Amino acid sequence: MPAYRFTVTIDSDVPHEPVFRHLRDADAAWDEAGRLAREIWAASGNRRLMKAVVVVTDAAGEIVLEFPFTEALTAP
């Protein structure tokens, strides 16, 4: 399974340690990014996170996707 790195960014700030996961594909990485965003939001409730993005990169360091926290917080 491919390895993915999940990094939360707010502008140029990285307020949390990156998280590493082995997942089947980019769709699974999208789901994991949403889960991670909701988990971090629930734990902190910091309104600054409304500007945060989960940047997902592959093993080569290429950006696979960028998941805005607002997507996780407004999804049904």
C-alpha positions in Angstrom: 0.0 0.0 0.0 1.2 3.5 -0.8 2.5 5.7 2.1 1.0 9.2 2.6 2.1 12.1 4.8 -0.7 14.3 6.2 0.5 17.8 7.2 -1.8 20.5 8.7 -0.9 24.0 7.5 -2.3 27.4 8.3 -0.7 29.8 5.9 3.0 29.0 6.3 2.6 27.7 9.9 2.6 23.9 10.7 0.8 23.7 14.1 0.7 19.9 14.3 3.2 17.1 13.8 2.7 15.3 10.4 0.8 12.0 10.4 1.9 9.0 8.3 -0.5 6.4 7.0 -0.3 3.5 4.5 -3.6 3.6 2.5 -4.9 1.9 -0.6 -5.2 5.0 -2.8 -5.8 8.8 -3.0 -9.5 8.3 -2.4 -8.7 6.7 1.0 -6.2 9.5 1.6 -9.0 12.0 1.0 -11.2 10.2 3.6 -8.4 10.1 6.1 -7.6 13.8 5.6 -11.3 14.6 6.5 -11.2 12.3 9.5 -8.0 13.9 10.7 -9.3 17.4 10.2 -12.5 16.6 12.2 -10.4 15.0 15.0 -8.1 18.0 15.3 -11.0 20.4 15.3 -12.8 18.5 18.0 -9.7 18.3 20.2 -8.9 22.0 19.9 -11.9 24.0 18.6 -9.3 26.7 17.7 -11.1 29.1 15.2 -7.8 29.7 13.5 -8.2 26.1 12.1 -10.9 27.5 9.8 -8.0 28.6 7.6 -6.2 25.3 7.9 -5.5 22.8 5.1 -4.4 19.1 5.4 -1.7 18.7 2.7 -1.3 15.1 1.7 2.0 14.1 0.0 3.2 10.7 -1.3 6.4 8.9 -0.5 8.2 11.0 -3.2 7.0 14.2 -1.5 4.6 15.1 -4.3 1.4 16.8 -3.3 -1.5 14.3 -3.8 -4.3 16.5 -2.5 -5.1 19.5 -0.3 -8.1 19.1 2.1 -9.4 22.4 3.6 -10.7 22.1 7.1 -13.8 23.9 6.1 -14.6 21.0 3.8 -14.6 18.6 6.8 -16.6 21.0 9.0 -19.3 21.8 6.5 -19.8 18.3 5.0 -23.1 16.5 5.8 
